[in-house]
């Protein structure tokens, strides 16, 4: 089974986890739209939509770099239309774009609050809404949100309530849309890592090189996403998947390839329920 010939619409896929998912699909021969707003190199953030498109083509896929701010309804509509015109439809929607700021209530200015909610919650809703009419026509349609399980414990809110609300908004899209579109056969799921992932967010906001050294590569999320997207959409929906659990179910037992430089415990990611850590035999140190 593969994603050969399938068309993926990925928000914010010019770097990190989104790009890793794109490249994994491209190795199957998939078509990928990278809908993101990075057209020029950023001093602190690697990659642009054009660099990502080049990598996708080199990996064996077909790419459409779409300059798109997912806060703007018109830009999302245009990117979706261009995707359908170029590739003939949309099979998979990946809501990867996200904004983060880990500050308490008094330290969070409203401009940043609005940004997180506009990109995370509203952006996920909008991109899904625009893709769904095309997903209804696909053979095995999937929406996959890079969003955490809805673990409603105060510890996930108390230090950064604004971010948690915005991120859980993505998760609530999973919860609601999976039920709403079940009759249409559209799978709507979330995927979240059990450990931190070595991305620009980790290096710039979550502890720098120290935490990066305790993190896995984005490839684990890409492999887990690939496995989910191959599952029958009518049978696998409404789930809050954890990357390691997905791959264990696929028969993976050696996870060292995803963190070859780690010499000690991995850093557990935010929002992972205690029972998930308890089931894992990986040496993981929770952030909370």
N, C-alpha and C positions, 0 to 999 in steps of 0.2 A: 504494500500500500504506500502511496505517496501523494504529494500535493501537486504533482505534475499537471500543468494546465489550469490550476485553480488561481483565482485572483484574490489577493489580500489587499485590503485598505488599512494602512497602519498610521495612526496618529503619532506624531512625535518620534518617528523612527529613524532619525538621522544619526543616532548614536545609542550606546548602551544596550539595554535589554531589547528595545524595539528593533534596533538594527540587527541584533543577534537572531531574533525571530525571523526577520526578513531574509537573512542570509541562509538560515536553515531551510526555509521554504524554497529559496532560490536554488539550492543544491538539488532539489527535486524537479526543478524546471517550472516553478510557479511564476506568476505575474505579480508584481508588488508595486503598489502606489505608496510612496513615502510622503505623507501629508504633514509638513512641518514648516516652521517659519525661519529656519536657519539657512539663509542663502549665502551668507558671507562667513568666513571663519571667525570664530569667537576666541579671544585670548585665553579664556579659562575652560572652554567647552570644545571638545574635538568634533570635527565632522560638519558637513553641510548636506542638504538634500541631494546635491549633485554628486558629491563624493559617495554618498550612500548608494545612489543609483548606479554609479560605476562599479562599486563592489558587488552589487546584486547581479549585474550583467556578467561580471567576471566569474561569479559563482555558478552561473548557468541559468539564471532567471531572466525575466524581462522586467524593466523598471520604468516607472513614471514618477519623476520628481515633481511634486505639486507644492508650490509655495502657498502655505495655508496657515492662517491663525485660527485655531478652532473656536475662538471666542466670537468669530465673525460668521454669521449664518450664511451670508452670500458666498464667502470664500469656501466654506465646507461644501455647499451645494455645487459650486463650480468644480471643485476637486473630484467630487463623486461623479458628476457628469462627464468629466474628462476621462475618468477611469473606465466608465461604461463604454464610452465611445472608442477608447483604445483597445480594451480587452474584451468587450462584449458582455460584461456583467460584473457582479461582485459575489464571491462565495464566502468570504471571511472578513469580518471587521475586528481589528485589534485596537482597543482603546488603551493606548500606552502613555499618551501625553499626560504629564502631571507636574504640578508646582508644589514646592515644599518650603515651609519655614517653621522651625521647631521653637516657637516662642510662646510664652504665657499670654494670658488675656491682656494685661496692661502693656506688654511689650509688642503686641501685634497691631500695627497700624491698619486702618481700614482699607487702604489701597492694596496691601498685601493680602488681607483677608479676602477681598473681592477677587483678586487674581487667582488664589487657590480655588475658590468656589467656581469661578468662571471656567477655569481649565479642567479641574478634576471632575466636579459633579456636573456642571452644565455642559462642558465639552463632551463628556462621555454620553450624556443624554442626546445631545445634538448630533454627534457623529453617528450614533446608533440609529437615531430617527431617520437620518438621510440615507443610510445604507439599507435599512429594513425593506423598503419596497423592492429592492434588487435582490436581497437575500431570499425573499419569498419565492423567487424564480429559480433559485439555485438547487442543486441536487442534495447537497449535504451542508447546509448553511450554519455558520457559527459566528457568534459574537464572543470575544474573549476580552475581559476587562482585567487589567493589571491592578488588582484591588484586593484588599485583605478580607479574611473572614469577619463576620459581624460578631466579634467577641465584645459584648457590651459591659466591660469592666472599667471602673473609674480610672484605673491606672493608665489606660490608653488615652484618656482625655485630660488628665489633670495638668500635665506639663505643656501641652500644645493643643488645646481644645479646638482652635480654628482649623488646624491641619487635619486633625482626626475627623472632624465633621465633614470636611471636604473630601477626604479619602473614603470615608464610610459612605458618602453620597454615591460614589462609584459602585460600591458594593450593593447599595440599595437598588441601583439600576439593574444589577444582576438578579437580585431577589424578585423584583417586580416584573421585569421584562421576560424572564424565563417562564413565568406563569402566563403572562399576557400573550406570548407568541408560541406557546407550546403546540397549539393546534396547527400552526403554520409550519411546524417542524424545525423551527430555528432554535438551535442550542444557544443558551446564554449562560456563560460561566465566568468565574473569577479564577485567577491564578496568582499565587503569592509565594515568595521564597521563605523557607524555614530559616535560612541564614542571610546575613547581609550579602549584597552583590557588589562586586568591585565596579562601580560606576562613578561618573563625575560627581553625582550627588553625595556619595560616600566620601570621596576624596576632598570635596569642597565644604561639606556641611556636617558630616557625621563621623568626624574623628581622623580624617586625613589618611596618611600612609599606614598608621597603626591599625586602624579598623580595616583598611583595604587588605592588609596582610592577613586578616582574620576572616576574609570574605571569599566566596566562591565567584567564579567567572560568570558572565551573563549566559554562557553556553548552557548551563543547567536549566535556566528558564526557557531557552530556545528549544531544547530537547523535550522538556515537559510540555510546552505549548504545542509542539509538533505532534506529540502523542495524543493530546486532547483533540486537536483539530482533525485527526483521522478517525475519531470515534463517531458512531452513528448519531446524528444530531437529535433524533427523536428519543434516543435512549440515554443520552448523557447531557443533561441540562439542569440548571439550578444548583450547580455545585460550587463550593468554595475550595478549590484545589490548592494543595501545597506541593511545590515542585518535587521535593524528595519523595513524597508519598506516591505521586503520579508515576515516577520512574521506577520505584520499587515494584509497583503493580505491573510494570512492563518487563520486569525481570532484572533490572539493574541492581547490583549489590555493591559494586566498587565505585565510590563517589570521589576518590582521590584525584581523578583526572580533572575535576572541576576546581580543585584548590591545590595544585601541585606544590606551591611554595609554602603552604601552611605547616607550621611546626608545633602548634599548640591548638587549643580549642578554637572553634569558629565562633563568630559573633552571631547570636540569634537576632532575627529581625524584629522590628516592631510588629505588634498586633497578632503575633502567633500565639494561639491559646496554649495554656500550660499543658493540656493533655497531648498536644501534638509533640511538644518537646519530650514528654514522658514516653511516648511510643518510639521515638527515634533512638537508634543506637549510635548516632553520630555524636562526637564530642563537641557540644555546642554550649556556649556561655550566653545566657539571656541578657539582653540589654536592660531589662527591667526586673 
